[in-house]
Amino acid sequence: MGMPRVALIGGGIGGLVAAIALRRRAIEAVVFEQSAQLQEVGAGIQITPNSTRVLRAFGLEEEVRRRGFEPGFMLTRDMATGEVLFRTQAKGVMAERFGAGWFQIHRADLLDILITALDGSDIRLGAHCLSIEPAVAGATVVLSGGRREAFDVVVGCDGIHSLVRATLHGQEKPRFTGNMCWRALVPAEALPCGHLEPVMNYWMGPRGHVVAYYVRGGALVNLVAVIETKDWVEESWSVEGRRDDLLSAFSNAHRDLRILLEAVRRCFKWGLFDRDPLPRWGKGRITLLGDAAHPMLPFLSQGAAMGIEDAYVLARELARNSNDIDAALVSYENERRPRTTRIQLAARAQGKIFHLRSPWARLKRYLRLDKFEKPRADLLSKDWIYAYDPTTA
């Protein structure tokens, strides 16, 4: 028996990395993307060492380095006072400690890198998937217009609102977490010279936090501002936000942060939604990948990273067990599900740490971090995330 033929439902980062991973293993993959073109909302994304290793395995690390930005430090400050809580060195230390670097990159730039690597691959745009029909030895993808196509494996890479997940596990609405975000890109030239250090900037305060980092080699600043709120009616990355609402939400922020927020000219807003970890992902020859399987809150910057890891392991197991596809999918899920479940839950907990309300709780957070040697404090807490390497398993 030859290699399986795989359908990837969804052409986001996870789906495209899966297509690359499968292609490198000589496995035929077809990407079905309902949009008329492959595009990402203009925003930044973090490539932490665990996902850098996978991109390195595909020969893409240097292009990510060239088009992205490598921060010198992680700098955490009190949102109201501007006081530096701790400074953790990143550039050089990440590569030395975990064997791979940590980069920030514009999502559109990463998407372009992936599309270039997939030149000549079967990517079908404007392909709206209506349903997935399981079969004894595969599954059929049913598309709008009545088209049907059979595959040995179907993988849902279609995000938090996954049709494939609903096919496997029934309809279930994601839960609003009580957090909403604004996202914006600010030209570096719009800020006073030297105002924002070339680092990963965090401002932490009660009921909210702000993250800012450079992308496009330092030409743009990616800004993410999170605030707790009771209500949310939208769930999209493309809802236009009002700059005045953003400024009002952080009216008591320190002047350094206010200068950054006031430089925003256009922003988008969205609610943070969550799902509980699944006890199992797939059934038969249908499985899940990325946010379709394990939507991540952004507080550990692991959403895209987990999809990238999933893609590598899926392709690896299908190649290893090409004569027993069912066993390959079981092996894939057995390796990935415990790790992604742990990170899903850890991201929830990290959000609570970011938004501590009482002054006493914030003081205890600071003192706990201060017990360690400061250049290593943050790295110590994330060893188990960054050290994972599916490429050597």
Secondary structure, DSSP 8 states (H G I E B T S, - for coil): ----EEEEE--SHHHHHHHHHHHHTT-EEEEEESSSS----S-EEEE-HHHHHHHHHTT-HHHHHHHSB--SEEEEEETTT--EEEEEE-TTHHHHHHSS--EEEEHHHHHHHHHHHTTT-EEEET--EEEEEEETTEEEEEEGGG-EEEESEEEE---TT-HHHHHHH-----EEEEEEEEEEEEEGGGS-TT-S-SSEEEEEETTEEEEEEEEGGGTEEEEEEEEE-S------S-EEE-HHHHHHHTTTS-HHHHHHHHT---EEEEEEEE----S---BTTEEE-GGGT----GGGS-HHHHHHHHHHHHHHHHHHTTT-HHHHHHHHHHHHHHHHHHHHHHHHHHHHHHT--SHHHHHHHHHHHHTS-GGGHHHHHTHHHHT--GGG-
